[in-house]
């Protein structure tokens, strides 16, 4: 499968500690929004786990 999944790419980027500002898609595009949503989903989850541990 060669289709890119911007949401999954954003999730993967967050897991790899790649900052949200590194979104490779054109600002305002659907892909940009999907990538950001995926990144935020994982980043928020990571943040919540870290705050529980402190």
N, C-alpha and C positions, 0 to 999 in steps of 0.2 A: 504494500500500500504506500503510495507516494504522496497522498494528500497530507498536508500539514494540519495539525490541530493546534491552533493558537492557545486555546485554554490549557491543554496538556503541556505545551511548551512553557507557559507561564508558571504552571505548577512545578515543573522540573527546575526552572530557573530559581524559584524561591527555595527549593530544597538544596540547590547548589550555592546558595547565598549570593546569587546574582541580584543586584539592586533593581528595583522597579523601574528606575530611570533607563535601564538598558533595553527596554521594550523595543524590539526591532521593527515594529510595524508603524505605518504612517499614522500620526496623531489624528484622531477623529474617525478612523476607519473601524469597521466592525471587528477586524482582526486585532487591532490595538485594544479595543474594549475587552475582547475575549481573553487576550493575553494578560491584561491587567487583572481581570476577575480571577483567573487561575492563580496568578501570583499572590493576590490578596488572600484568597482562600487558604493557601498553604502558609503564607507568612503569618496570618492571624492565628492559625492553629499552632504554629511553632511558638509564637509569642505567648499564647495562653499556657502552653505546657511549661515554658520557662518561668512564667510568673507563679505557677502552682508550686514549682520546686523551690522558690525562694522564701 
